[in-house]
Amino acid sequence: MLDLRIRNYVTDKLNVFGFHDEPYGVELAIVVIVIVISVSIGYLITRHVIVKIVNNILHKTNESLFLYLSSHKVGQKLTVLVPIIVFDLLFPFALGYNTQLAHITDKLLSILIVTIFTSMLFSLLDALNDMATSKDVTRRMPIKSLVQLIKLFAFIICIILCLAIFIEESPVIFLSGLGVATGFVMLAFKDTILGFVAGMQLSLNRMVGLNEWIEMDEYKANGTVEEISLTTVKIRNFDNTVSMLPAYALVQNAFVNWQGMSDSGGRRIKRAVNIDVNSIRFMTDDEIESLKSIRILREYLFEKSSEINTFNEEVDDIPHVCNVRQMTNVGIFRAYLTAYLRTHRNIHSHMLSMVRQLEPTQEGLPLQVYAFTNNPSWAFYESVQADIFDHIYAIMPWFNLRPYQALSGHDALTLASSNPQHLS
């Protein structure tokens, strides 16, 4: 309607000056010159005035947005769009508004305008998405899913408008046709709709975000989230393979998000060493006295010895081993490990740290270390855990304890060689 009013206005003005609806000769040359000048002016104004002013404002107020808009060539597409619009409004005066060629050219130019405008909208959305990603906004919000959904609707609208222009019908007819075909649309875009809804749920419930470590056994995915799109979630596994999961799978199925561990600043050590129960016994006074030379154990031994001596002095019965209290090597060892973790510089001092006994099994008495490293990095965590258990196994003989180990082939040969009569 707007371009028709503009054309009618320009036609009336040209008729006043003696121009015809279908110019020829000198009139045609003048109209062509006017069109070329108008298109050139439109291009120059858009490129060197409008785009330059907008770029200067963005450069001063939001430099990152300026850089992303420039990288996606939004301004360049605008400078192409404006001259085409001007040309679309004025070219019928050169060809004659009622000619068949003008009619076809008008359709093609209108379709081109819609297409370029849609492409410019896509570039603008991509620029906004990149800026949101650089500012870490996409970590907790599915910006890319929203951008893809807007692109999808814009593409559908672009197709409808192009078809409406081509067959000269109102776009409302196509929209009403889509209403009839709602079932087909729902089936065709089922994954898209489910993915978008899932993306919103993941965002609003803060279930997962970019660069977070998740584990999903059902899809054998265990790694970092690299991308959350409208329909899929891209996960870079730790073996550098890539898992592509449906977005709605994260809502419908169970998964583990390890981001809380990373944000806490500590990573849990929860591992047990099995002690041979045959090596557990009471400690003698001389052995306890020798252990007092261990600095981190000294305070515990003094306090425990005082407590036990006070209790034993109050016992009126026969001083049998069952009637008095004594310290065991496994108890002292457990106290030593607790103090060792408490003074370890790589163990988080503000998180739970303890050493506990688990239920005995046929493989001995499990003594479990429960603590948190002060750095959640995987390599750091494994190094600290290995150092702790290296020390545990090496220090156990000082407490007259032995770790449990199943009989190996070497042990069998050693036993057999010590008893040659069994070799025959």
Contacts in CASP RR format, 6 or more apart in sequence:
PFRMAT RR
TARGET T0000
AUTHOR 0000-0000-0000
METHOD contacts of the structure
MODEL  1
MLDLRIRNYVTDKLNVFGFHDEPYGVELAIVVIVIVISVSIGYLITRHVI
VKIVNNILHKTNESLFLYLSSHKVGQKLTVLVPIIVFDLLFPFALGYNTQ
LAHITDKLLSILIVTIFTSMLFSLLDALNDMATSKDVTRRMPIKSLVQLI
KLFAFIICIILCLAIFIEESPVIFLSGLGVATGFVMLAFKDTILGFVAGM
QLSLNRMVGLNEWIEMDEYKANGTVEEISLTTVKIRNFDNTVSMLPAYAL
VQNAFVNWQGMSDSGGRRIKRAVNIDVNSIRFMTDDEIESLKSIRILREY
LFEKSSEINTFNEEVDDIPHVCNVRQMTNVGIFRAYLTAYLRTHRNIHSH
MLSMVRQLEPTQEGLPLQVYAFTNNPSWAFYESVQADIFDHIYAIMPWFN
LRPYQALSGHDALTLASSNPQHLS
3 88 0 8 1.000
3 89 0 8 1.000
6 89 0 8 1.000
7 89 0 8 1.000
7 92 0 8 1.000
7 93 0 8 1.000
7 97 0 8 1.000
10 89 0 8 1.000
10 90 0 8 1.000
10 93 0 8 1.000
11 21 0 8 1.000
11 93 0 8 1.000
11 97 0 8 1.000
14 31 0 8 1.000
14 93 0 8 1.000
15 21 0 8 1.000
19 27 0 8 1.000
19 30 0 8 1.000
19 31 0 8 1.000
19 93 0 8 1.000
20 27 0 8 1.000
21 96 0 8 1.000
21 97 0 8 1.000
21 98 0 8 1.000
22 96 0 8 1.000
22 97 0 8 1.000
22 98 0 8 1.000
22 99 0 8 1.000
23 30 0 8 1.000
23 31 0 8 1.000
23 93 0 8 1.000
23 94 0 8 1.000
23 96 0 8 1.000
28 94 0 8 1.000
31 93 0 8 1.000
31 94 0 8 1.000
32 94 0 8 1.000
34 90 0 8 1.000
35 87 0 8 1.000
35 90 0 8 1.000
35 91 0 8 1.000
35 93 0 8 1.000
35 94 0 8 1.000
38 86 0 8 1.000
38 90 0 8 1.000
39 83 0 8 1.000
39 86 0 8 1.000
39 87 0 8 1.000
39 90 0 8 1.000
40 83 0 8 1.000
42 82 0 8 1.000
42 83 0 8 1.000
42 86 0 8 1.000
43 79 0 8 1.000
43 82 0 8 1.000
43 83 0 8 1.000
45 82 0 8 1.000
46 78 0 8 1.000
46 79 0 8 1.000
46 82 0 8 1.000
46 83 0 8 1.000
47 79 0 8 1.000
50 78 0 8 1.000
51 75 0 8 1.000
51 78 0 8 1.000
51 79 0 8 1.000
55 66 0 8 1.000
55 70 0 8 1.000
58 65 0 8 1.000
58 66 0 8 1.000
58 69 0 8 1.000
59 66 0 8 1.000
64 131 0 8 1.000
64 134 0 8 1.000
64 135 0 8 1.000
65 127 0 8 1.000
65 128 0 8 1.000
65 131 0 8 1.000
68 127 0 8 1.000
68 128 0 8 1.000
68 130 0 8 1.000
68 131 0 8 1.000
68 134 0 8 1.000
69 75 0 8 1.000
69 124 0 8 1.000
69 127 0 8 1.000
71 127 0 8 1.000
71 130 0 8 1.000
72 123 0 8 1.000
72 124 0 8 1.000
72 126 0 8 1.000
72 127 0 8 1.000
72 130 0 8 1.000
73 123 0 8 1.000
74 120 0 8 1.000
74 123 0 8 1.000
74 124 0 8 1.000
74 127 0 8 1.000
75 120 0 8 1.000
77 116 0 8 1.000
77 119 0 8 1.000
77 120 0 8 1.000
77 123 0 8 1.000
78 120 0 8 1.000
80 116 0 8 1.000
81 113 0 8 1.000
81 116 0 8 1.000
81 117 0 8 1.000
81 120 0 8 1.000
84 109 0 8 1.000
84 112 0 8 1.000
84 113 0 8 1.000
84 116 0 8 1.000
85 113 0 8 1.000
87 109 0 8 1.000
88 106 0 8 1.000
88 109 0 8 1.000
88 110 0 8 1.000
88 113 0 8 1.000
91 102 0 8 1.000
91 105 0 8 1.000
91 106 0 8 1.000
91 109 0 8 1.000
92 102 0 8 1.000
92 106 0 8 1.000
95 101 0 8 1.000
95 102 0 8 1.000
95 105 0 8 1.000
96 102 0 8 1.000
107 165 0 8 1.000
107 166 0 8 1.000
110 165 0 8 1.000
111 162 0 8 1.000
111 165 0 8 1.000
111 166 0 8 1.000
114 158 0 8 1.000
114 161 0 8 1.000
114 162 0 8 1.000
114 165 0 8 1.000
115 158 0 8 1.000
115 162 0 8 1.000
118 154 0 8 1.000
118 155 0 8 1.000
118 157 0 8 1.000
118 158 0 8 1.000
121 154 0 8 1.000
122 151 0 8 1.000
122 154 0 8 1.000
125 147 0 8 1.000
125 150 0 8 1.000
125 151 0 8 1.000
126 147 0 8 1.000
128 143 0 8 1.000
128 147 0 8 1.000
129 138 0 8 1.000
129 143 0 8 1.000
129 144 0 8 1.000
129 147 0 8 1.000
132 138 0 8 1.000
132 141 0 8 1.000
132 143 0 8 1.000
133 143 0 8 1.000
133 144 0 8 1.000
133 210 0 8 1.000
136 210 0 8 1.000
137 143 0 8 1.000
138 144 0 8 1.000
138 209 0 8 1.000
138 210 0 8 1.000
138 228 0 8 1.000
139 209 0 8 1.000
139 210 0 8 1.000
139 211 0 8 1.000
139 212 0 8 1.000
140 203 0 8 1.000
140 206 0 8 1.000
140 209 0 8 1.000
141 203 0 8 1.000
142 199 0 8 1.000
142 200 0 8 1.000
142 202 0 8 1.000
142 203 0 8 1.000
142 228 0 8 1.000
144 227 0 8 1.000
144 228 0 8 1.000
144 229 0 8 1.000
144 230 0 8 1.000
145 195 0 8 1.000
145 196 0 8 1.000
145 199 0 8 1.000
145 200 0 8 1.000
145 228 0 8 1.000
145 229 0 8 1.000
145 230 0 8 1.000
145 247 0 8 1.000
146 196 0 8 1.000
148 229 0 8 1.000
148 230 0 8 1.000
149 192 0 8 1.000
149 196 0 8 1.000
149 230 0 8 1.000
152 189 0 8 1.000
152 192 0 8 1.000
152 230 0 8 1.000
160 171 0 8 1.000
160 174 0 8 1.000
160 175 0 8 1.000
161 171 0 8 1.000
163 174 0 8 1.000
164 170 0 8 1.000
164 171 0 8 1.000
164 173 0 8 1.000
164 174 0 8 1.000
178 185 0 8 1.000
179 185 0 8 1.000
186 193 0 8 1.000
191 231 0 8 1.000
191 246 0 8 1.000
191 248 0 8 1.000
192 230 0 8 1.000
192 231 0 8 1.000
194 246 0 8 1.000
194 247 0 8 1.000
194 248 0 8 1.000
195 230 0 8 1.000
195 231 0 8 1.000
195 246 0 8 1.000
195 247 0 8 1.000
195 248 0 8 1.000
196 230 0 8 1.000
196 247 0 8 1.000
197 248 0 8 1.000
198 246 0 8 1.000
198 247 0 8 1.000
198 248 0 8 1.000
198 250 0 8 1.000
198 251 0 8 1.000
199 228 0 8 1.000
199 247 0 8 1.000
199 251 0 8 1.000
201 207 0 8 1.000
201 251 0 8 1.000
202 208 0 8 1.000
202 209 0 8 1.000
202 228 0 8 1.000
202 247 0 8 1.000
202 250 0 8 1.000
202 251 0 8 1.000
207 250 0 8 1.000
207 251 0 8 1.000
207 257 0 8 1.000
208 214 0 8 1.000
208 225 0 8 1.000
208 228 0 8 1.000
208 233 0 8 1.000
208 250 0 8 1.000
208 255 0 8 1.000
208 257 0 8 1.000
208 259 0 8 1.000
209 225 0 8 1.000
209 228 0 8 1.000
209 259 0 8 1.000
210 225 0 8 1.000
210 226 0 8 1.000
210 227 0 8 1.000
210 228 0 8 1.000
211 224 0 8 1.000
211 225 0 8 1.000
211 226 0 8 1.000
212 224 0 8 1.000
212 225 0 8 1.000
212 257 0 8 1.000
212 258 0 8 1.000
212 259 0 8 1.000
212 262 0 8 1.000
213 223 0 8 1.000
213 224 0 8 1.000
213 225 0 8 1.000
213 257 0 8 1.000
213 258 0 8 1.000
213 259 0 8 1.000
213 262 0 8 1.000
214 221 0 8 1.000
214 222 0 8 1.000
214 223 0 8 1.000
214 225 0 8 1.000
214 235 0 8 1.000
214 250 0 8 1.000
214 255 0 8 1.000
214 256 0 8 1.000
214 257 0 8 1.000
214 258 0 8 1.000
214 259 0 8 1.000
215 221 0 8 1.000
215 222 0 8 1.000
215 223 0 8 1.000
215 255 0 8 1.000
215 256 0 8 1.000
215 258 0 8 1.000
216 222 0 8 1.000
216 235 0 8 1.000
216 243 0 8 1.000
216 245 0 8 1.000
216 249 0 8 1.000
216 250 0 8 1.000
216 253 0 8 1.000
216 254 0 8 1.000
216 255 0 8 1.000
216 256 0 8 1.000
218 249 0 8 1.000
218 253 0 8 1.000
218 254 0 8 1.000
219 243 0 8 1.000
219 245 0 8 1.000
219 249 0 8 1.000
220 243 0 8 1.000
221 235 0 8 1.000
221 237 0 8 1.000
221 243 0 8 1.000
221 245 0 8 1.000
221 255 0 8 1.000
222 237 0 8 1.000
222 238 0 8 1.000
223 235 0 8 1.000
223 236 0 8 1.000
223 237 0 8 1.000
223 238 0 8 1.000
224 235 0 8 1.000
224 236 0 8 1.000
225 233 0 8 1.000
225 234 0 8 1.000
225 235 0 8 1.000
226 234 0 8 1.000
226 235 0 8 1.000
226 236 0 8 1.000
226 242 0 8 1.000
227 233 0 8 1.000
227 234 0 8 1.000
228 234 0 8 1.000
228 247 0 8 1.000
229 247 0 8 1.000
230 247 0 8 1.000
231 246 0 8 1.000
231 247 0 8 1.000
232 244 0 8 1.000
232 245 0 8 1.000
232 246 0 8 1.000
232 247 0 8 1.000
233 244 0 8 1.000
233 245 0 8 1.000
233 246 0 8 1.000
233 247 0 8 1.000
233 249 0 8 1.000
233 250 0 8 1.000
234 242 0 8 1.000
234 243 0 8 1.000
234 244 0 8 1.000
235 242 0 8 1.000
235 243 0 8 1.000
235 244 0 8 1.000
235 245 0 8 1.000
236 242 0 8 1.000
237 243 0 8 1.000
261 267 0 8 1.000
261 268 0 8 1.000
261 376 0 8 1.000
262 376 0 8 1.000
264 351 0 8 1.000
264 376 0 8 1.000
265 348 0 8 1.000
265 374 0 8 1.000
265 375 0 8 1.000
265 376 0 8 1.000
266 348 0 8 1.000
266 351 0 8 1.000
266 372 0 8 1.000
266 373 0 8 1.000
266 374 0 8 1.000
266 375 0 8 1.000
266 376 0 8 1.000
267 372 0 8 1.000
267 373 0 8 1.000
267 375 0 8 1.000
267 376 0 8 1.000
267 377 0 8 1.000
267 381 0 8 1.000
268 370 0 8 1.000
268 371 0 8 1.000
268 372 0 8 1.000
269 369 0 8 1.000
269 370 0 8 1.000
269 371 0 8 1.000
269 372 0 8 1.000
269 373 0 8 1.000
269 381 0 8 1.000
269 384 0 8 1.000
269 385 0 8 1.000
269 388 0 8 1.000
270 368 0 8 1.000
270 369 0 8 1.000
270 370 0 8 1.000
271 368 0 8 1.000
271 369 0 8 1.000
271 385 0 8 1.000
271 389 0 8 1.000
272 358 0 8 1.000
272 366 0 8 1.000
272 367 0 8 1.000
272 368 0 8 1.000
272 369 0 8 1.000
273 366 0 8 1.000
273 367 0 8 1.000
273 369 0 8 1.000
273 389 0 8 1.000
273 392 0 8 1.000
273 393 0 8 1.000
273 403 0 8 1.000
274 361 0 8 1.000
274 363 0 8 1.000
274 364 0 8 1.000
274 365 0 8 1.000
274 366 0 8 1.000
274 367 0 8 1.000
274 403 0 8 1.000
274 404 0 8 1.000
275 330 0 8 1.000
275 364 0 8 1.000
275 365 0 8 1.000
275 366 0 8 1.000
275 367 0 8 1.000
275 396 0 8 1.000
275 401 0 8 1.000
275 402 0 8 1.000
275 403 0 8 1.000
275 404 0 8 1.000
276 364 0 8 1.000
276 401 0 8 1.000
276 402 0 8 1.000
276 403 0 8 1.000
276 404 0 8 1.000
277 360 0 8 1.000
277 364 0 8 1.000
277 365 0 8 1.000
278 402 0 8 1.000
279 329 0 8 1.000
279 400 0 8 1.000
279 401 0 8 1.000
279 402 0 8 1.000
280 328 0 8 1.000
280 329 0 8 1.000
280 330 0 8 1.000
280 365 0 8 1.000
280 401 0 8 1.000
281 328 0 8 1.000
281 329 0 8 1.000
281 400 0 8 1.000
282 321 0 8 1.000
282 326 0 8 1.000
282 327 0 8 1.000
282 328 0 8 1.000
282 329 0 8 1.000
283 291 0 8 1.000
283 326 0 8 1.000
283 327 0 8 1.000
283 328 0 8 1.000
283 329 0 8 1.000
283 332 0 8 1.000
283 400 0 8 1.000
287 329 0 8 1.000
287 400 0 8 1.000
288 301 0 8 1.000
288 305 0 8 1.000
288 327 0 8 1.000
288 332 0 8 1.000
291 297 0 8 1.000
291 301 0 8 1.000
291 332 0 8 1.000
291 398 0 8 1.000
291 399 0 8 1.000
292 298 0 8 1.000
292 301 0 8 1.000
292 302 0 8 1.000
294 336 0 8 1.000
296 336 0 8 1.000
296 339 0 8 1.000
296 340 0 8 1.000
296 342 0 8 1.000
296 343 0 8 1.000
297 332 0 8 1.000
297 335 0 8 1.000
297 336 0 8 1.000
297 339 0 8 1.000
300 332 0 8 1.000
300 335 0 8 1.000
300 336 0 8 1.000
300 339 0 8 1.000
301 327 0 8 1.000
301 332 0 8 1.000
304 327 0 8 1.000
304 335 0 8 1.000
305 327 0 8 1.000
308 324 0 8 1.000
308 325 0 8 1.000
308 326 0 8 1.000
308 327 0 8 1.000
311 324 0 8 1.000
311 325 0 8 1.000
312 319 0 8 1.000
312 324 0 8 1.000
312 325 0 8 1.000
315 323 0 8 1.000
315 324 0 8 1.000
317 323 0 8 1.000
329 399 0 8 1.000
329 400 0 8 1.000
329 401 0 8 1.000
330 365 0 8 1.000
330 367 0 8 1.000
330 399 0 8 1.000
330 401 0 8 1.000
332 399 0 8 1.000
333 367 0 8 1.000
333 396 0 8 1.000
333 399 0 8 1.000
333 401 0 8 1.000
334 355 0 8 1.000
334 357 0 8 1.000
334 367 0 8 1.000
336 395 0 8 1.000
336 399 0 8 1.000
337 355 0 8 1.000
337 367 0 8 1.000
337 369 0 8 1.000
337 392 0 8 1.000
338 353 0 8 1.000
338 354 0 8 1.000
338 355 0 8 1.000
340 388 0 8 1.000
340 391 0 8 1.000
341 347 0 8 1.000
341 353 0 8 1.000
341 354 0 8 1.000
341 355 0 8 1.000
341 369 0 8 1.000
341 371 0 8 1.000
341 388 0 8 1.000
342 349 0 8 1.000
342 353 0 8 1.000
344 388 0 8 1.000
346 373 0 8 1.000
346 374 0 8 1.000
346 375 0 8 1.000
346 380 0 8 1.000
346 384 0 8 1.000
346 387 0 8 1.000
347 353 0 8 1.000
347 371 0 8 1.000
347 372 0 8 1.000
347 373 0 8 1.000
347 374 0 8 1.000
347 384 0 8 1.000
348 371 0 8 1.000
348 372 0 8 1.000
348 373 0 8 1.000
348 374 0 8 1.000
349 374 0 8 1.000
351 371 0 8 1.000
351 372 0 8 1.000
352 370 0 8 1.000
352 371 0 8 1.000
352 372 0 8 1.000
353 370 0 8 1.000
353 371 0 8 1.000
353 372 0 8 1.000
354 370 0 8 1.000
354 371 0 8 1.000
355 367 0 8 1.000
355 368 0 8 1.000
355 369 0 8 1.000
355 370 0 8 1.000
356 367 0 8 1.000
356 368 0 8 1.000
356 370 0 8 1.000
357 365 0 8 1.000
357 366 0 8 1.000
357 367 0 8 1.000
357 368 0 8 1.000
358 365 0 8 1.000
358 366 0 8 1.000
358 367 0 8 1.000
358 368 0 8 1.000
359 366 0 8 1.000
360 366 0 8 1.000
363 404 0 8 1.000
363 406 0 8 1.000
364 404 0 8 1.000
369 388 0 8 1.000
369 389 0 8 1.000
369 392 0 8 1.000
373 380 0 8 1.000
373 381 0 8 1.000
373 384 0 8 1.000
373 385 0 8 1.000
375 381 0 8 1.000
393 403 0 8 1.000
396 402 0 8 1.000
396 403 0 8 1.000
416 422 0 8 1.000
416 423 0 8 1.000
417 423 0 8 1.000
END
